[in-house]
Amino acid sequence: MSGGIDICETSIVERAAYRDLFDYGGTLSDLDPSQVSNVDKAIENARQFAGEVVGKLKRSQEDQ
């Protein structure tokens, strides 16, 4: 928590795969690894971030 704001420890790293979602559409899993670099790392990064957000939401619900 920083200044009363709950900050995520997992950062979304700027990756070509995230930018290419806007060009190709779909999801990270839909991207072709032969056309987009580091799709696997982008998927893992997104999973970690989503897991952290879900955990924070669950804890927030428990605190109420």
N, CA, C and O of each residue as an XYZ file, in Angstrom:
256
protein
N       0.859     -1.166      0.000
C       0.000      0.000      0.000
C       0.904      1.228      0.000
O       1.842      1.319      0.792
N       0.622      2.147     -0.871
C       1.418      3.359     -0.988
C       0.495      4.567     -0.978
O      -0.293      4.759     -1.905
N       0.588      5.380      0.065
C      -0.254      6.569      0.149
C      -1.732      6.237      0.185
O      -2.551      7.004     -0.322
N      -2.087      5.100      0.779
C      -3.479      4.693      0.854
C      -3.987      4.000     -0.402
O      -5.166      3.659     -0.488
N      -3.113      3.790     -1.368
C      -3.500      3.131     -2.618
C      -2.847      1.756     -2.664
O      -1.633      1.628     -2.503
N      -3.662      0.733     -2.883
C      -3.159     -0.632     -2.967
C      -2.469     -0.822     -4.321
O      -3.116     -0.754     -5.367
N      -1.180     -1.054     -4.298
C      -0.368     -1.172     -5.507
C      -0.083     -2.647     -5.796
O       0.216     -3.416     -4.883
N      -0.175     -3.031     -7.051
C       0.167     -4.400     -7.452
C       1.682     -4.542     -7.526
O       2.385     -3.647     -7.995
N       2.165     -5.679     -7.054
C       3.597     -5.953     -7.140
C       3.974     -6.455     -8.532
O       5.091     -6.234     -9.000
N       3.034     -7.130     -9.185
C       3.278     -7.642    -10.534
C       3.027     -6.525    -11.530
O       1.926     -5.979    -11.600
N       4.044     -6.192    -12.292
C       3.858     -5.142    -13.295
C       3.572     -5.774    -14.652
O       4.037     -6.872    -14.960
N       2.809     -5.064    -15.438
C       2.581     -5.494    -16.815
C       3.727     -4.912    -17.635
O       3.805     -3.705    -17.863
N       4.601     -5.792    -18.064
C       5.773     -5.383    -18.829
C       5.330     -5.045    -20.250
O       4.519     -5.760    -20.838
N       5.865     -3.956    -20.798
C       5.515     -3.614    -22.175
C       6.084     -4.682    -23.098
O       7.298     -4.860    -23.192
N       5.204     -5.373    -23.762
C       5.606     -6.467    -24.645
C       4.931     -6.303    -26.005
O       3.839     -5.745    -26.117
N       5.604     -6.801    -27.020
C       5.040     -6.752    -28.375
C       3.703     -7.482    -28.421
O       2.792     -7.065    -29.135
N       3.583     -8.568    -27.663
C       2.345     -9.348    -27.684
C       1.152     -8.509    -27.240
O       0.066     -8.638    -27.806
N       1.332     -7.658    -26.243
C       0.226     -6.813    -25.784
C      -0.153     -5.802    -26.863
O      -1.337     -5.557    -27.095
N       0.833     -5.223    -27.512
C       0.554     -4.266    -28.597
C      -0.119     -4.966    -29.771
O      -1.034     -4.421    -30.388
N       0.336     -6.167    -30.072
C      -0.195     -6.881    -31.229
C      -1.636     -7.339    -31.039
O      -2.317     -7.639    -32.019
N      -2.107     -7.398    -29.814
C      -3.520     -7.717    -29.597
C      -4.412     -6.722    -30.326
O      -5.470     -7.087    -30.838
N      -3.986     -5.474    -30.371
C      -4.779     -4.443    -31.041
C      -4.710     -4.592    -32.564
O      -5.652     -4.226    -33.266
N      -3.609     -5.122    -33.069
C      -3.470     -5.322    -34.514
C      -4.204     -6.574    -34.997
O      -4.874     -6.555    -36.030
N      -4.068     -7.668    -34.230
C      -4.609     -8.954    -34.663
C      -5.941     -9.293    -34.004
O      -6.708    -10.093    -34.539
N      -6.226     -8.695    -32.849
C      -7.446     -9.028    -32.118
C      -7.304    -10.351    -31.389
O      -6.245    -10.978    -31.428
N      -8.355    -10.770    -30.732
C      -8.348    -12.035    -30.019
C      -7.703    -11.921    -28.646
O      -7.726    -10.868    -28.010
N      -7.129    -13.030    -28.210
C      -6.486    -13.097    -26.901
C      -5.004    -13.407    -27.079
O      -4.549    -13.691    -28.187
N      -4.268    -13.351    -25.994
C      -2.844    -13.695    -26.065
C      -2.651    -15.113    -26.592
O      -1.727    -15.372    -27.364
N      -3.517    -16.023    -26.178
C      -3.404    -17.418    -26.620
C      -3.660    -17.579    -28.111
O      -3.214    -18.552    -28.719
N      -4.381    -16.621    -28.704
C      -4.668    -16.679    -30.140
C      -3.485    -16.223    -30.996
O      -3.432    -16.526    -32.188
N      -2.538    -15.500    -30.400
C      -1.420    -14.959    -31.170
C      -0.483    -16.078    -31.622
O      -0.251    -17.039    -30.888
N       0.042    -15.947    -32.810
C       0.952    -16.934    -33.388
C       2.382    -16.622    -32.942
O       2.930    -15.581    -33.305
N       2.989    -17.520    -32.155
C       4.356    -17.274    -31.669
C       5.383    -17.086    -32.787
O       6.448    -16.512    -32.556
N       5.076    -17.560    -33.991
C       6.021    -17.368    -35.095
C       5.935    -15.947    -35.657
O       6.830    -15.507    -36.379
N       4.851    -15.227    -35.324
C       4.681    -13.856    -35.803
C       4.863    -12.813    -34.706
O       5.139    -11.646    -34.987
N       4.704    -13.243    -33.449
C       4.769    -12.316    -32.312
C       5.783    -12.858    -31.312
O       5.710    -14.024    -30.923
N       6.724    -12.025    -30.898
C       7.773    -12.499    -29.990
C       7.283    -12.587    -28.550
O       6.461    -11.788    -28.103
N       7.803    -13.568    -27.845
C       7.599    -13.754    -26.403
C       6.137    -13.864    -25.977
O       5.759    -13.344    -24.927
N       5.317    -14.533    -26.781
C       3.913    -14.727    -26.414
C       3.823    -15.488    -25.097
O       3.007    -15.148    -24.240
N       4.656    -16.517    -24.928
C       4.617    -17.314    -23.704
C       4.919    -16.474    -22.468
O       4.285    -16.654    -21.429
N       5.868    -15.569    -22.570
C       6.197    -14.699    -21.435
C       5.072    -13.710    -21.162
O       4.788    -13.398    -20.005
N       4.431    -13.216    -22.211
C       3.307    -12.293    -22.040
C       2.139    -12.996    -21.360
O       1.479    -12.415    -20.499
N       1.880    -14.244    -21.743
C       0.797    -15.013    -21.120
C       1.097    -15.227    -19.643
O       0.217    -15.044    -18.803
N       2.313    -15.608    -19.320
C       2.691    -15.820    -17.913
C       2.592    -14.519    -17.122
O       2.109    -14.520    -15.989
N       3.041    -13.421    -17.701
C       2.964    -12.111    -17.052
C       1.506    -11.739    -16.775
O       1.178    -11.263    -15.688
N       0.638    -11.958    -17.759
C      -0.788    -11.644    -17.601
C      -1.426    -12.535    -16.539
O      -2.260    -12.068    -15.764
N      -1.046    -13.811    -16.494
C      -1.581    -14.731    -15.471
C      -1.171    -14.284    -14.068
O      -1.985    -14.290    -13.144
N       0.080    -13.901    -13.919
C       0.551    -13.444    -12.611
C      -0.195    -12.190    -12.175
O      -0.616    -12.083    -11.023
N      -0.358    -11.245    -13.091
C      -1.060    -10.001    -12.774
C      -2.519    -10.295    -12.424
O      -3.035     -9.781    -11.432
N      -3.180    -11.113    -13.229
C      -4.581    -11.456    -12.969
C      -4.723    -12.174    -11.631
O      -5.659    -11.902    -10.879
N      -3.808    -13.083    -11.331
C      -3.851    -13.792    -10.052
C      -3.720    -12.848     -8.876
O      -4.405    -13.002     -7.865
N      -2.843    -11.877     -9.008
C      -2.671    -10.898     -7.933
C      -3.931    -10.050     -7.761
O      -4.358     -9.794     -6.635
N      -4.524     -9.618     -8.867
C      -5.745     -8.802     -8.797
C      -6.882     -9.604     -8.169
O      -7.602     -9.087     -7.315
N      -7.052    -10.856     -8.580
C      -8.105    -11.701     -8.010
C      -7.883    -11.878     -6.511
O      -8.834    -11.804     -5.732
N      -6.645    -12.108     -6.103
C      -6.338    -12.242     -4.680
C      -6.690    -10.986     -3.902
O      -7.243    -11.070     -2.805
N      -6.376     -9.829     -4.457
C      -6.700     -8.562     -3.793
C      -8.210     -8.376     -3.690
O      -8.706     -7.909     -2.665
N      -8.937     -8.734     -4.732
C     -10.394     -8.610     -4.705
C     -11.007     -9.538     -3.663
O     -11.923     -9.141     -2.943
N     -10.511    -10.768     -3.576
C     -11.017    -11.714     -2.582
C     -10.751    -11.213     -1.168
O     -11.627    -11.285     -0.306
N      -9.548    -10.709     -0.927
C      -9.232    -10.183      0.404
C     -10.097     -8.972      0.723
O     -10.510     -8.784      1.868
N     -10.368     -8.161     -0.270
C     -11.215     -6.985     -0.082
C     -12.625     -7.408      0.311
O     -13.239     -6.791      1.182
N     -13.140     -8.456     -0.325
C     -14.476     -8.967      0.003
C     -14.506     -9.525      1.426
O     -15.482     -9.330      2.149
N     -13.445    -10.215      1.825
C     -13.376    -10.805      3.159
C     -13.323     -9.735      4.239
O     -13.815     -9.947      5.347
N     -12.731     -8.589      3.927
C     -12.590     -7.506      4.897
C     -13.897     -6.761      5.138
O     -14.014     -6.010      6.106
N     -14.876     -6.962      4.266
C     -16.133     -6.210      4.407
C     -17.107     -6.902      5.307
O     -18.208     -6.400      5.528
